[in-house]
Amino acid sequence: MVEEDLQPYDLYTADEVFLSSTSPCVVPATRVDKRQVGEGEPGAITRQLLAESSKTVGVDIGQQARRFAETAAAEVPTHHPPGRARPGG
């Protein structure tokens, strides 16, 4: 394994990009600075890491993340509190 600082160009031209940490394990990144990475879908290595992590913890991490994203999107308020400017206006 090699650890090095990456430049934006490295991400723009990568076949796949993912972030890793303790709690979510592996998070695919399909866009960087609004630019598509690779095919715009999680790559083979990312999918394999997610599958192994899910097996280890006994939870489908990808499915759990999708449910969370759907729930969070549904809970975004559509109104603006009085006295606050609306975005773009």
KEPA-924464 format. One record per residue: residue number from 1; residue in one letter; chain; y, z, x of N, C-alpha, C, O in turn. Coordinates in steps of 0.02 Angstrom, whole numbers. Example, Ala and Ser with C-alpha at 12.3 -4.5 7.8 and 13.67 -1.06 7.14 Angstrom:
<pts>
pt resi=1	resn=A	chain=A	n.py=-284	n.pz=390	n.px=660	ca.py=-225	ca.pz=390	ca.px=615	c.py=-165	c.pz=390	c.px=660	o.py=-166	o.pz=423	o.px=712
pt resi=2	resn=S	chain=A	n.py=-112	n.pz=354	n.px=642	ca.py=-53	ca.pz=357	ca.px=684	c.py=2	c.pz=394	c.px=645	o.py=57	o.pz=402	o.px=670
</pts>
This chain:
<pts>
pt resi=1	resn=M	chain=A	n.py=-58	n.pz=0	n.px=43	ca.py=0	ca.pz=0	ca.px=0	c.py=61	c.pz=0	c.px=45	o.py=62	o.pz=32	o.px=98
pt resi=2	resn=V	chain=A	n.py=112	n.pz=-36	n.px=23	ca.py=175	ca.pz=-40	ca.px=60	c.py=230	c.pz=-17	c.px=14	o.py=235	o.pz=-39	o.px=-43
pt resi=3	resn=E	chain=A	n.py=272	n.pz=28	n.px=38	ca.py=330	ca.pz=51	ca.px=0	c.py=392	c.pz=23	c.px=33	o.py=402	o.pz=32	o.px=93
pt resi=4	resn=E	chain=A	n.py=433	n.pz=-11	n.px=-6	ca.py=494	ca.pz=-40	ca.px=21	c.py=547	c.pz=-46	c.px=-33	o.py=531	o.pz=-46	o.px=-93
pt resi=5	resn=D	chain=A	n.py=609	n.pz=-51	n.px=-13	ca.py=663	ca.pz=-62	ca.px=-60	c.py=660	c.pz=-134	c.px=-85	o.py=648	o.pz=-180	o.px=-47
pt resi=6	resn=L	chain=A	n.py=670	n.pz=-142	n.px=-150	ca.py=668	ca.pz=-208	ca.px=-180	c.py=739	c.pz=-231	c.px=-197	o.py=782	o.pz=-190	o.px=-213
pt resi=7	resn=Q	chain=A	n.py=748	n.pz=-295	n.px=-194	ca.py=811	ca.pz=-326	ca.px=-215	c.py=800	c.pz=-357	c.px=-284	o.py=743	o.pz=-372	o.px=-301
pt resi=8	resn=P	chain=A	n.py=853	n.pz=-367	n.px=-323	ca.py=844	ca.pz=-398	ca.px=-389	c.py=804	c.pz=-463	c.px=-385	o.py=763	o.pz=-476	o.px=-429
pt resi=9	resn=Y	chain=A	n.py=816	n.pz=-503	n.px=-334	ca.py=780	ca.pz=-567	ca.px=-326	c.py=705	c.pz=-556	c.px=-325	o.py=667	o.pz=-596	o.px=-352
pt resi=10	resn=D	chain=A	n.py=683	n.pz=-501	n.px=-293	ca.py=611	ca.pz=-486	ca.px=-290	c.py=582	c.pz=-477	c.px=-360	o.py=525	o.pz=-499	o.px=-373
pt resi=11	resn=L	chain=A	n.py=619	n.pz=-446	n.px=-404	ca.py=596	ca.pz=-435	ca.px=-472	c.py=599	c.pz=-500	c.px=-513	o.py=553	o.pz=-515	o.px=-551
pt resi=12	resn=Y	chain=A	n.py=653	n.pz=-539	n.px=-504	ca.py=662	ca.pz=-601	ca.px=-541	c.py=605	c.pz=-650	c.px=-527	o.py=585	o.pz=-687	o.px=-571
pt resi=13	resn=T	chain=A	n.py=580	n.pz=-650	n.px=-466	ca.py=530	ca.pz=-700	ca.px=-446	c.py=459	c.pz=-673	c.px=-445	o.py=413	o.pz=-708	o.px=-423
pt resi=14	resn=A	chain=A	n.py=449	n.pz=-612	n.px=-468	ca.py=382	ca.pz=-581	ca.px=-467	c.py=338	c.pz=-611	c.px=-522	o.py=363	o.pz=-634	o.px=-573
pt resi=15	resn=D	chain=A	n.py=273	n.pz=-611	n.px=-510	ca.py=225	ca.pz=-631	ca.px=-561	c.py=222	c.pz=-579	c.px=-617	o.py=215	o.pz=-597	o.px=-675
pt resi=16	resn=E	chain=A	n.py=228	n.pz=-516	n.px=-598	ca.py=230	ca.pz=-462	ca.px=-647	c.py=265	c.pz=-402	c.px=-617	o.py=266	o.pz=-393	o.px=-556
pt resi=17	resn=V	chain=A	n.py=294	n.pz=-361	n.px=-661	ca.py=330	ca.pz=-301	ca.px=-641	c.py=309	c.pz=-244	c.px=-687	o.py=303	o.pz=-254	o.px=-747
pt resi=18	resn=F	chain=A	n.py=298	n.pz=-185	n.px=-658	ca.py=285	ca.pz=-127	ca.px=-699	c.py=315	c.pz=-66	c.px=-665	o.py=325	o.pz=-65	o.px=-604
pt resi=19	resn=L	chain=A	n.py=330	n.pz=-16	n.px=-705	ca.py=355	ca.pz=47	ca.px=-681	c.py=299	c.pz=98	c.px=-690	o.py=259	o.pz=92	o.px=-736
pt resi=20	resn=S	chain=A	n.py=295	n.pz=146	n.px=-645	ca.py=244	ca.pz=197	ca.px=-654	c.py=274	c.pz=266	c.px=-644	o.py=321	o.pz=276	o.px=-605
pt resi=21	resn=S	chain=A	n.py=246	n.pz=313	n.px=-681	ca.py=266	ca.pz=383	ca.px=-675	c.py=209	c.pz=425	c.px=-704	o.py=159	o.pz=398	o.px=-726
pt resi=22	resn=T	chain=A	n.py=218	n.pz=489	n.px=-704	ca.py=164	ca.pz=533	ca.px=-727	c.py=153	c.pz=528	c.px=-802	o.py=96	o.pz=519	o.px=-824
pt resi=23	resn=S	chain=A	n.py=205	n.pz=534	n.px=-843	ca.py=194	ca.pz=538	ca.px=-915	c.py=173	c.pz=472	c.px=-947	o.py=120	o.pz=470	o.px=-978
pt resi=24	resn=P	chain=A	n.py=211	n.pz=417	n.px=-940	ca.py=186	ca.pz=356	ca.px=-973	c.py=136	c.pz=318	c.px=-930	o.py=109	o.pz=267	o.px=-953
pt resi=25	resn=C	chain=A	n.py=123	n.pz=339	n.px=-870	ca.py=76	ca.pz=307	ca.px=-824	c.py=102	c.pz=240	c.px=-800	o.py=127	o.pz=234	o.px=-744
pt resi=26	resn=V	chain=A	n.py=97	n.pz=188	n.px=-842	ca.py=118	ca.pz=121	ca.px=-822	c.py=156	c.pz=90	c.px=-880	o.py=134	o.pz=91	o.px=-937
pt resi=27	resn=V	chain=A	n.py=215	n.pz=63	n.px=-865	ca.py=256	ca.pz=31	ca.px=-916	c.py=271	c.pz=-40	c.px=-892	o.py=304	o.pz=-49	o.px=-840
pt resi=28	resn=P	chain=A	n.py=248	n.pz=-90	n.px=-928	ca.py=263	ca.pz=-159	ca.px=-908	c.py=337	c.pz=-175	c.px=-916	o.py=369	o.pz=-152	o.px=-964
pt resi=29	resn=A	chain=A	n.py=363	n.pz=-215	n.px=-871	ca.py=432	ca.pz=-240	ca.px=-877	c.py=427	c.pz=-316	c.px=-880	o.py=409	o.pz=-348	o.px=-831
pt resi=30	resn=T	chain=A	n.py=443	n.pz=-344	n.px=-938	ca.py=437	ca.pz=-416	ca.px=-947	c.py=504	c.pz=-452	c.px=-939	o.py=507	o.pz=-513	o.px=-938
pt resi=31	resn=R	chain=A	n.py=558	n.pz=-412	n.px=-934	ca.py=625	ca.pz=-440	ca.px=-923	c.py=663	c.pz=-394	c.px=-875	o.py=655	o.pz=-333	o.px=-878
pt resi=32	resn=V	chain=A	n.py=703	n.pz=-424	n.px=-832	ca.py=747	ca.pz=-387	ca.px=-787	c.py=814	c.pz=-422	c.px=-790	o.py=819	o.pz=-482	o.px=-778
pt resi=33	resn=D	chain=A	n.py=867	n.pz=-385	n.px=-804	ca.py=934	ca.pz=-414	ca.px=-812	c.py=933	c.pz=-473	c.px=-859	o.py=964	o.pz=-525	o.px=-846
pt resi=34	resn=K	chain=A	n.py=898	n.pz=-466	n.px=-915	ca.py=892	ca.pz=-517	ca.px=-967	c.py=855	c.pz=-580	c.px=-944	o.py=856	o.pz=-631	o.px=-978
pt resi=35	resn=R	chain=A	n.py=822	n.pz=-576	n.px=-886	ca.py=784	ca.pz=-633	ca.px=-860	c.py=710	c.pz=-619	c.px=-869	o.py=686	o.pz=-563	o.px=-855
pt resi=36	resn=Q	chain=A	n.py=674	n.pz=-669	n.px=-892	ca.py=602	ca.pz=-661	ca.px=-901	c.py=567	c.pz=-653	c.px=-834	o.py=583	o.pz=-688	o.px=-786
pt resi=37	resn=V	chain=A	n.py=520	n.pz=-607	n.px=-831	ca.py=479	ca.pz=-598	ca.px=-771	c.py=412	c.pz=-631	c.px=-784	o.py=380	o.pz=-619	o.px=-836
pt resi=38	resn=G	chain=A	n.py=390	n.pz=-673	n.px=-738	ca.py=325	ca.pz=-706	ca.px=-745	c.py=320	c.pz=-744	c.px=-811	o.py=364	o.pz=-783	o.px=-828
pt resi=39	resn=E	chain=A	n.py=266	n.pz=-731	n.px=-847	ca.py=254	ca.pz=-765	ca.px=-911	c.py=288	c.pz=-729	c.px=-970	o.py=283	o.pz=-751	o.px=-1027
pt resi=40	resn=G	chain=A	n.py=323	n.pz=-674	n.px=-955	ca.py=357	ca.pz=-637	ca.px=-1009	c.py=311	c.pz=-589	c.px=-1046	o.py=330	o.pz=-562	o.px=-1098
pt resi=41	resn=E	chain=A	n.py=252	n.pz=-579	n.px=-1020	ca.py=202	ca.pz=-535	ca.px=-1050	c.py=175	c.pz=-489	c.px=-995	o.py=180	o.pz=-507	o.px=-936
pt resi=42	resn=P	chain=A	n.py=148	n.pz=-431	n.px=-1012	ca.py=117	ca.pz=-389	ca.px=-960	c.py=63	c.pz=-429	c.px=-924	o.py=22	o.pz=-464	o.px=-955
pt resi=43	resn=G	chain=A	n.py=62	n.pz=-424	n.px=-858	ca.py=15	ca.pz=-462	ca.px=-817	c.py=-54	c.pz=-429	c.px=-813	o.py=-64	o.pz=-374	o.px=-840
pt resi=44	resn=A	chain=A	n.py=-100	n.pz=-463	n.px=-780	ca.py=-169	ca.pz=-440	ca.px=-775	c.py=-174	c.pz=-372	c.px=-741	o.py=-213	o.pz=-329	o.px=-763
pt resi=45	resn=I	chain=A	n.py=-137	n.pz=-361	n.px=-688	ca.py=-140	ca.pz=-297	ca.px=-652	c.py=-113	c.pz=-242	c.px=-696	o.py=-142	o.pz=-187	o.px=-698
pt resi=46	resn=T	chain=A	n.py=-58	n.pz=-254	n.px=-729	ca.py=-29	ca.pz=-204	ca.px=-775	c.py=-78	c.pz=-187	c.px=-830	o.py=-88	o.pz=-128	o.px=-845
pt resi=47	resn=R	chain=A	n.py=-108	n.pz=-237	n.px=-860	ca.py=-157	ca.pz=-225	ca.px=-914	c.py=-216	c.pz=-185	c.px=-889	o.py=-241	o.pz=-140	o.px=-923
pt resi=48	resn=Q	chain=A	n.py=-240	n.pz=-201	n.px=-829	ca.py=-296	ca.pz=-164	ca.px=-800	c.py=-278	c.pz=-91	c.px=-787	o.py=-317	o.pz=-46	o.px=-802
pt resi=49	resn=L	chain=A	n.py=-219	n.pz=-80	n.px=-759	ca.py=-196	ca.pz=-11	ca.px=-746	c.py=-189	c.pz=28	c.px=-811	o.py=-208	o.pz=87	o.px=-815
pt resi=50	resn=L	chain=A	n.py=-161	n.pz=-4	n.px=-863	ca.py=-154	ca.pz=28	ca.px=-928	c.py=-222	c.pz=46	c.px=-958	o.py=-231	o.pz=100	o.px=-985
pt resi=51	resn=A	chain=A	n.py=-270	n.pz=0	n.px=-952	ca.py=-336	ca.pz=12	ca.px=-980	c.py=-370	c.pz=70	c.px=-944	o.py=-400	o.pz=113	o.px=-976
pt resi=52	resn=E	chain=A	n.py=-365	n.pz=72	n.px=-878	ca.py=-397	ca.pz=127	ca.px=-840	c.py=-362	c.pz=194	c.px=-854	o.py=-395	o.pz=245	o.px=-860
pt resi=53	resn=S	chain=A	n.py=-296	n.pz=192	n.px=-859	ca.py=-259	ca.pz=254	ca.px=-874	c.py=-277	c.pz=279	c.px=-944	o.py=-287	o.pz=338	o.px=-954
pt resi=54	resn=S	chain=A	n.py=-282	n.pz=233	n.px=-992	ca.py=-300	ca.pz=251	ca.px=-1060	c.py=-370	c.pz=282	c.px=-1062	o.py=-381	o.pz=332	o.px=-1096
pt resi=55	resn=K	chain=A	n.py=-416	n.pz=252	n.px=-1025	ca.py=-484	ca.pz=278	ca.px=-1023	c.py=-485	c.pz=348	c.px=-993	o.py=-521	o.pz=392	o.px=-1017
pt resi=56	resn=T	chain=A	n.py=-446	n.pz=359	n.px=-940	ca.py=-444	ca.pz=424	ca.px=-906	c.py=-418	c.pz=479	c.px=-952	o.py=-447	o.pz=533	o.px=-954
pt resi=57	resn=V	chain=A	n.py=-365	n.pz=465	n.px=-990	ca.py=-335	ca.pz=516	ca.px=-1033	c.py=-363	c.pz=517	c.px=-1104	o.py=-348	o.pz=563	o.px=-1142
pt resi=58	resn=G	chain=A	n.py=-403	n.pz=467	n.px=-1122	ca.py=-433	ca.pz=465	ca.px=-1188	c.py=-386	c.pz=445	c.px=-1244	o.py=-398	o.pz=462	o.px=-1302
pt resi=59	resn=V	chain=A	n.py=-332	n.pz=409	n.px=-1227	ca.py=-283	ca.pz=386	ca.px=-1276	c.py=-264	c.pz=315	c.px=-1259	o.py=-255	o.pz=298	o.px=-1201
pt resi=60	resn=D	chain=A	n.py=-258	n.pz=272	n.px=-1310	ca.py=-235	ca.pz=204	ca.px=-1298	c.py=-160	c.pz=206	c.px=-1286	o.py=-121	o.pz=208	o.px=-1334
pt resi=61	resn=I	chain=A	n.py=-140	n.pz=207	n.px=-1223	ca.py=-70	ca.pz=216	ca.px=-1205	c.py=-27	c.pz=159	c.px=-1232	o.py=29	o.pz=172	o.px=-1256
pt resi=62	resn=G	chain=A	n.py=-51	n.pz=98	n.px=-1228	ca.py=-13	ca.pz=41	ca.px=-1253	c.py=-1	c.pz=46	c.px=-1328	o.py=55	o.pz=35	o.px=-1351
pt resi=63	resn=Q	chain=A	n.py=-53	n.pz=63	n.px=-1366	ca.py=-46	ca.pz=71	ca.px=-1438	c.py=2	c.pz=128	c.px=-1455	o.py=44	o.pz=122	o.px=-1500
pt resi=64	resn=Q	chain=A	n.py=-3	n.pz=183	n.px=-1418	ca.py=41	ca.pz=240	ca.px=-1429	c.py=114	c.pz=220	c.px=-1416	o.py=159	o.pz=239	o.px=-1453
pt resi=65	resn=A	chain=A	n.py=126	n.pz=182	n.px=-1363	ca.py=194	ca.pz=160	ca.px=-1347	c.py=222	c.pz=113	c.px=-1400	o.py=280	o.pz=118	o.px=-1419
pt resi=66	resn=R	chain=A	n.py=179	n.pz=67	n.px=-1425	ca.py=202	ca.pz=21	ca.px=-1478	c.py=220	c.pz=59	c.px=-1541	o.py=271	o.pz=44	o.px=-1573
pt resi=67	resn=R	chain=A	n.py=180	n.pz=108	n.px=-1560	ca.py=195	ca.pz=149	ca.px=-1620	c.py=261	c.pz=186	c.px=-1610	o.py=302	o.pz=189	o.px=-1656
pt resi=68	resn=F	chain=A	n.py=271	n.pz=215	n.px=-1551	ca.py=333	ca.pz=251	ca.px=-1537	c.py=393	c.pz=205	c.px=-1543	o.py=443	o.pz=222	o.px=-1573
pt resi=69	resn=A	chain=A	n.py=387	n.pz=145	n.px=-1514	ca.py=443	ca.pz=97	ca.px=-1516	c.py=458	c.pz=76	c.px=-1588	o.py=517	o.pz=71	o.px=-1607
pt resi=70	resn=E	chain=A	n.py=406	n.pz=64	n.px=-1627	ca.py=417	ca.pz=45	ca.px=-1697	c.py=451	c.pz=102	c.px=-1736	o.py=496	o.pz=89	o.px=-1776
pt resi=71	resn=T	chain=A	n.py=429	n.pz=163	n.px=-1724	ca.py=458	ca.pz=221	ca.px=-1759	c.py=531	c.pz=231	c.px=-1738	o.py=574	o.pz=243	o.px=-1779
pt resi=72	resn=A	chain=A	n.py=543	n.pz=225	n.px=-1673	ca.py=612	ca.pz=235	ca.px=-1648	c.py=658	c.pz=181	c.px=-1675	o.py=715	o.pz=196	o.px=-1693
pt resi=73	resn=A	chain=A	n.py=634	n.pz=119	n.px=-1679	ca.py=676	ca.pz=64	ca.px=-1705	c.py=692	c.pz=75	c.px=-1779	o.py=747	o.pz=59	o.px=-1801
pt resi=74	resn=A	chain=A	n.py=644	n.pz=102	n.px=-1816	ca.py=655	ca.pz=114	ca.px=-1887	c.py=703	c.pz=172	c.px=-1899	o.py=734	o.pz=176	o.px=-1953
pt resi=75	resn=E	chain=A	n.py=711	n.pz=215	n.px=-1850	ca.py=754	ca.pz=274	ca.px=-1859	c.py=825	c.pz=263	c.px=-1833	o.py=866	o.pz=310	o.px=-1836
pt resi=76	resn=V	chain=A	n.py=841	n.pz=204	n.px=-1808	ca.py=908	ca.pz=191	ca.px=-1782	c.py=956	c.pz=190	c.px=-1841	o.py=946	o.pz=152	o.px=-1889
pt resi=77	resn=P	chain=A	n.py=1009	n.pz=232	n.px=-1839	ca.py=1056	ca.pz=234	ca.px=-1896	c.py=1093	c.pz=167	c.px=-1904	o.py=1111	o.pz=136	o.px=-1854
pt resi=78	resn=T	chain=A	n.py=1103	n.pz=147	n.px=-1966	ca.py=1139	ca.pz=85	ca.px=-1979	c.py=1211	c.pz=98	c.px=-2000	o.py=1249	o.pz=50	o.px=-2008
pt resi=79	resn=H	chain=A	n.py=1229	n.pz=160	n.px=-2009	ca.py=1298	ca.pz=176	ca.px=-2027	c.py=1334	c.pz=205	c.px=-1967	o.py=1303	o.pz=227	o.px=-1918
pt resi=80	resn=H	chain=A	n.py=1398	n.pz=206	n.px=-1971	ca.py=1439	ca.pz=233	ca.px=-1917	c.py=1478	c.pz=293	c.px=-1945	o.py=1511	o.pz=287	o.px=-1997
pt resi=81	resn=P	chain=A	n.py=1475	n.pz=350	n.px=-1912	ca.py=1510	ca.pz=409	ca.px=-1937	c.py=1585	c.pz=396	c.px=-1943	o.py=1612	o.pz=357	o.px=-1904
pt resi=82	resn=P	chain=A	n.py=1619	n.pz=428	n.px=-1991	ca.py=1691	ca.pz=419	ca.px=-1998	c.py=1727	c.pz=437	c.px=-1933	o.py=1708	o.pz=484	o.px=-1899
pt resi=83	resn=G	chain=A	n.py=1779	n.pz=400	n.px=-1918	ca.py=1820	ca.pz=414	ca.px=-1859	c.py=1793	c.pz=384	c.px=-1796	o.py=1824	o.pz=392	o.px=-1743
pt resi=84	resn=R	chain=A	n.py=1737	n.pz=350	n.px=-1799	ca.py=1711	ca.pz=318	ca.px=-1739	c.py=1716	c.pz=242	c.px=-1747	o.py=1703	o.pz=214	o.px=-1800
pt resi=85	resn=A	chain=A	n.py=1736	n.pz=210	n.px=-1694	ca.py=1743	ca.pz=137	ca.px=-1695	c.py=1675	c.pz=105	c.px=-1700	o.py=1627	o.pz=128	o.px=-1670
pt resi=86	resn=R	chain=A	n.py=1673	n.pz=51	n.px=-1737	ca.py=1610	ca.pz=12	ca.px=-1741	c.py=1606	c.pz=-33	c.px=-1680	o.py=1657	o.pz=-57	o.px=-1655
pt resi=87	resn=P	chain=A	n.py=1545	n.pz=-44	n.px=-1655	ca.py=1538	ca.pz=-90	ca.px=-1598	c.py=1565	c.pz=-159	c.px=-1616	o.py=1551	o.pz=-185	o.px=-1670
pt resi=88	resn=G	chain=A	n.py=1604	n.pz=-188	n.px=-1572	ca.py=1631	ca.pz=-254	ca.px=-1582	c.py=1689	c.pz=-258	c.px=-1631	o.py=1709	o.pz=-312	o.px=-1652
pt resi=89	resn=G	chain=A	n.py=1715	n.pz=-200	n.px=-1651	ca.py=1769	ca.pz=-205	ca.px=-1700	c.py=1806	c.pz=-145	c.px=-1708	o.py=1853	o.pz=-144	o.px=-1748
</pts>
